[in-house]
Amino acid sequence: MRITRLETFLAPPRWLFVRVETDEGLVGWGEPVVEGRAEPVRAAVEVLAEYLVGQDPLRIEDHWQVMTKGGFYRGGPVLSSAVAGLDQALWDIKGKAYGRPVHQLLGGPVRDRVRAYAWVGGDEPGAIRDAVAGQTEAGFTAVKMNGSGRMTPLATRAEVRACLARVETAREVLGEGRDFALDFHGRVSPANARRLLPLLAEYAPMFVEEPVLPEHAHALPDLVNASNIPLALGERLFSRGEFLAPLQAGVAVVQPDISHAGGISELRRIAALAEVYGAQLAPHCPLGPVALAASLQVAFTTPNFLIQEQSTGIHYNEDAELLDYVADPEPFRFHAGHLLRTERPGLGVDIDEAAVRAADRAGHAWRNPVWRHPDGTFAEW
Ligand SMILES: [Mg+2]
């Protein structure tokens, strides 16, 4: 079998799909994208296609090595996301070639259903109560929200109180049998994180995510010791090597994105590295159906998997959503907040190709908001 053609599709709200075709008629789908930078990733995929066309699609590991390392310069969000989406498509083809789901090729299932959490925003504290109630009524056992909006580097007492008020409200609605996770989103300075974490501990978040920006990783050992809250991070890390220092610092949950960190192949290795440190895998995934389906394949076969992010109802996807691009929504139907394992071959997702092609004709130019502090300086989003 040989790869004959690669096509990319820019699909709202902010995604990019790749379709890999073979001379035996098998087709694989991937989602090579980094949010807000879809066009450069598309260009990177086109460059990698020069190498892939004519190759045997089943030699995934060798292609991963060449695509990742063969250009001498390596790493970073653009290249790693291009490789990630192509890796997903190659696993999709391999599964379809053998008539088995990818998780069976990775060693078989260790679980039959995957717990997922739902987003409840958090930029507007007043909306938290209704949002959390809505998701628990929909059956979710866990939600995630932002810990704050724009935050000054040394937070005022009012900013601290606003963060605590969100969390208190969420815990009140959830009761003690459900979980919430709090995303600091890199908006919180190391000093603010040291102040907030001990105050949040009594509300027992499942984890606090991106307690500081990736470039402030040197602060992680202090933050791990600042409270008993498990710390999570990883959506802005792109390879197993980048996870080593945070794990050594005591991070409890790793959150690589299957469309940013080298795909299924690298996510498996990041999970294995985390297992050495007793840490759990909770993949980042505010993306589309291929990225979610690929994440689920890893979850089904990874012992130290914790919980899956997914984009349904996420507050910043306005023009389109995950189910717009699938011919069969069944694999994405939630059962009491869980997604069920199936024996569908490949990634187990049935892409609506006509919908994807139509979406590409409209395209998108999604960019994240640029926030500013009251004095005009840049603020983290
Ligand atoms: Mg996050």
Residues whose N, C-alpha, C, O or C-beta is under 5 A from the ligand:
A	BS01	MG	D183
